[in-house]
Amino acid sequence: MELKELQGYATFFMTIFLVLMLYGYIMHLYRSEKKGEKDYEKYGKMALDDEIDSTPIETNPNSPKKTKEQNK
């Protein structure tokens, strides 16, 4: 087995592996959006609505305002 043949097999199997990883990631995104865990369309719209006074996509649970209110 020469080096070129080994490189060919490695390229083929790496391509198959990366395709499977891509499909797994797509299925993960689809299932988590369907369960209602995350809405990834909001994150996609973030690039279109990128101004300083835009409303945040998600609230930060560790924001200082909430911790001050909880301490009172």
NULUMNU-906251 format. One record per residue: residue in three letters; x, y, z of N, C-alpha, C in turn; chain. Coordinates in nm, 4 decimals. Example, Ala and Ser with C-alpha at 12.3 -4.5 7.8 and 13.67 -1.06 7.14 Angstrom:
# residues 2
ALA,1.3190,-0.5690,0.7800,1.2300,-0.4500,0.7800,1.3200,-0.3300,0.7800,A
SER,1.2850,-0.2250,0.7080,1.3670,-0.1060,0.7140,1.2900,0.0030,0.7870,A
END
This chain:
# residues 72
MET,0.0854,-0.1170,0.0000,0.0000,0.0000,0.0000,0.0904,0.1238,0.0000,A
GLU,0.0736,0.2022,-0.1018,0.1543,0.3228,-0.1137,0.0896,0.4389,-0.0388,A
LEU,0.1648,0.5445,-0.0285,0.1177,0.6618,0.0454,-0.0024,0.7270,-0.0221,A
LYS,-0.0034,0.7324,-0.1555,-0.1155,0.7935,-0.2273,-0.2445,0.7151,-0.2057,A
GLU,-0.2331,0.5853,-0.2035,-0.3516,0.5016,-0.1808,-0.4036,0.5209,-0.0379,A
LEU,-0.3140,0.5287,0.0567,-0.3523,0.5523,0.1958,-0.4171,0.6901,0.2129,A
GLN,-0.3637,0.7903,0.1444,-0.4231,0.9237,0.1483,-0.5627,0.9236,0.0872,A
GLY,-0.5826,0.8475,-0.0159,-0.7148,0.8374,-0.0789,-0.8177,0.7775,0.0155,A
TYR,-0.7797,0.6676,0.0828,-0.8704,0.6061,0.1801,-0.8985,0.7014,0.2973,A
ALA,-0.7953,0.7679,0.3441,-0.8136,0.8607,0.4562,-0.9058,0.9749,0.4178,A
THR,-0.8907,1.0278,0.2965,-0.9771,1.1357,0.2502,-1.1214,1.0890,0.2390,A
PHE,-1.1412,0.9698,0.1848,-1.2763,0.9159,0.1694,-1.3436,0.8977,0.3054,A
PHE,-1.2748,0.8353,0.3993,-1.3354,0.8101,0.5296,-1.3536,0.9391,0.6102,A
MET,-1.2645,1.0346,0.5944,-1.2803,1.1629,0.6630,-1.4012,1.2377,0.6071,A
THR,-1.4213,1.2298,0.4756,-1.5381,1.2931,0.4145,-1.6671,1.2312,0.4662,A
ILE,-1.6717,1.0997,0.4733,-1.7906,1.0306,0.5254,-1.8139,1.0690,0.6716,A
PHE,-1.7089,1.0728,0.7507,-1.7202,1.1098,0.8913,-1.7744,1.2521,0.9073,A
LEU,-1.7224,1.3462,0.8298,-1.7675,1.4852,0.8404,-1.9114,1.5023,0.7935,A
VAL,-1.9523,1.4269,0.6925,-2.0921,1.4319,0.6471,-2.1849,1.3805,0.7565,A
LEU,-2.1460,1.2718,0.8219,-2.2278,1.2191,0.9315,-2.2357,1.3173,1.0484,A
MET,-2.1255,1.3841,1.0785,-2.1261,1.4846,1.1855,-2.2166,1.6015,1.1498,A
LEU,-2.2140,1.6440,1.0244,-2.2995,1.7530,0.9795,-2.4470,1.7160,0.9916,A
TYR,-2.4836,1.5971,0.9458,-2.6224,1.5540,0.9574,-2.6643,1.5376,1.1031,A
GLY,-2.5746,1.4914,1.1882,-2.6058,1.4811,1.3304,-2.6302,1.6171,1.3926,A
TYR,-2.5510,1.7145,1.3551,-2.5684,1.8508,1.4065,-2.6998,1.9111,1.3577,A
ILE,-2.7325,1.8885,1.2317,-2.8596,1.9385,1.1782,-2.9763,1.8742,1.2513,A
MET,-2.9688,1.7445,1.2777,-3.0764,1.6767,1.3511,-3.0857,1.7291,1.4945,A
HIS,-2.9728,1.7585,1.5569,-2.9732,1.8153,1.6912,-3.0443,1.9508,1.6924,A
LEU,-3.0134,2.0361,1.5965,-3.0785,2.1667,1.5881,-3.2285,2.1514,1.5650,A
TYR,-3.2665,2.0615,1.4750,-3.4069,2.0412,1.4437,-3.4843,1.9885,1.5646,A
ARG,-3.4280,1.8906,1.6334,-3.4979,1.8320,1.7485,-3.5091,1.9294,1.8650,A
SER,-3.4042,2.0057,1.8914,-3.4111,2.0993,2.0043,-3.5073,2.2137,1.9742,A
GLU,-3.5184,2.2528,1.8473,-3.6157,2.3565,1.8127,-3.7576,2.3004,1.8194,A
LYS,-3.7754,2.1755,1.7803,-3.9079,2.1144,1.7839,-3.9553,2.0919,1.9275,A
LYS,-3.8627,2.0597,2.0192,-3.8976,2.0414,2.1597,-3.9265,2.1730,2.2291,A
GLY,-3.8830,2.2834,2.1693,-3.9050,2.4137,2.2292,-3.7931,2.4582,2.3210,A
GLU,-3.6802,2.3915,2.3165,-3.5674,2.4294,2.4024,-3.5036,2.5594,2.3553,A
LYS,-3.4835,2.5734,2.2262,-3.4221,2.6932,2.1684,-3.4945,2.7277,2.0398,A
ASP,-3.5002,2.8581,2.0092,-3.5540,2.9034,1.8816,-3.4383,2.9645,1.8039,A
TYR,-3.3816,2.8871,1.7144,-3.2618,2.9302,1.6440,-3.2911,3.0347,1.5377,A
GLU,-3.4176,3.0534,1.5000,-3.4500,3.1579,1.4035,-3.4259,3.2957,1.4631,A
LYS,-3.4430,3.3090,1.5949,-3.4136,3.4375,1.6595,-3.2665,3.4720,1.6450,A
TYR,-3.1806,3.3736,1.6569,-3.0374,3.3976,1.6437,-3.0010,3.4311,1.4993,A
GLY,-3.0730,3.3761,1.4032,-3.0479,3.4080,1.2631,-3.0873,3.5502,1.2292,A
LYS,-3.1912,3.6010,1.2952,-3.2363,3.7379,1.2705,-3.1484,3.8403,1.3418,A
MET,-3.0628,3.7965,1.4297,-2.9772,3.8874,1.5054,-2.8848,3.9664,1.4118,A
ALA,-2.8394,3.9068,1.3050,-2.7513,3.9770,1.2118,-2.8258,4.0873,1.1373,A
LEU,-2.9557,4.0684,1.1149,-3.0327,4.1699,1.0440,-3.0718,4.2857,1.1349,A
ASP,-3.0951,4.2585,1.2606,-3.1376,4.3606,1.3562,-3.0240,4.3842,1.4548,A
ASP,-2.9200,4.4505,1.4084,-2.8002,4.4683,1.4885,-2.7772,4.6174,1.5149,A
GLU,-2.8559,4.6719,1.6044,-2.8400,4.8119,1.6423,-2.8177,4.8190,1.7923,A
ILE,-2.7667,4.9309,1.8375,-2.7323,4.9452,1.9790,-2.8564,4.9447,2.0682,A
ASP,-2.9691,4.9915,2.0167,-3.0900,4.9980,2.0993,-3.1859,4.8822,2.0726,A
SER,-3.1388,4.7761,2.0085,-3.2220,4.6582,1.9842,-3.2470,4.5838,2.1140,A
THR,-3.3597,4.5167,2.1209,-3.3902,4.4376,2.2400,-3.3071,4.3098,2.2391,A
PRO,-3.2630,4.2633,2.3548,-3.1851,4.1400,2.3602,-3.2689,4.0188,2.3198,A
ILE,-3.2035,3.9198,2.2681,-3.2726,3.7976,2.2267,-3.3166,3.7180,2.3486,A
GLU,-3.2281,3.7042,2.4446,-3.2587,3.6332,2.5683,-3.2171,3.7199,2.6859,A
THR,-3.2856,3.7021,2.7968,-3.2454,3.7729,2.9171,-3.1345,3.6954,2.9858,A
ASN,-3.0451,3.7677,3.0467,-2.9336,3.7060,3.1173,-2.9778,3.6736,3.2599,A
PRO,-2.9756,3.5474,3.2998,-3.0212,3.5139,3.4353,-2.9285,3.5669,3.5449,A
ASN,-2.8064,3.6023,3.5102,-2.7113,3.6512,3.6094,-2.6937,3.8027,3.6019,A
SER,-2.7938,3.8711,3.5483,-2.7811,4.0156,3.5356,-2.7871,4.0817,3.6729,A
PRO,-2.7189,4.1950,3.6907,-2.7150,4.2613,3.8215,-2.8527,4.3096,3.8690,A
LYS,-2.9419,4.3453,3.7781,-3.0744,4.3931,3.8181,-3.1520,4.2842,3.8917,A
LYS,-3.1490,4.1645,3.8421,-3.2230,4.0566,3.9055,-3.1637,4.0198,4.0407,A
THR,-3.0332,4.0170,4.0497,-2.9746,3.9776,4.1778,-3.0009,4.0843,4.2843,A
LYS,-3.0048,4.2125,4.2469,-3.0383,4.3152,4.3438,-3.1831,4.3040,4.3899,A
GLU,-3.2729,4.2720,4.2952,-3.4130,4.2566,4.3309,-3.4342,4.1342,4.4187,A
GLN,-3.3606,4.0290,4.3957,-3.3769,3.9069,4.4749,-3.3226,3.9245,4.6158,A
ASN,-3.2229,4.0106,4.6347,-3.1642,4.0327,4.7672,-3.2525,4.1176,4.8571,A
LYS,-3.3452,4.1925,4.7992,-3.4321,4.2793,4.8803,-3.5381,4.2025,4.9540,A
END
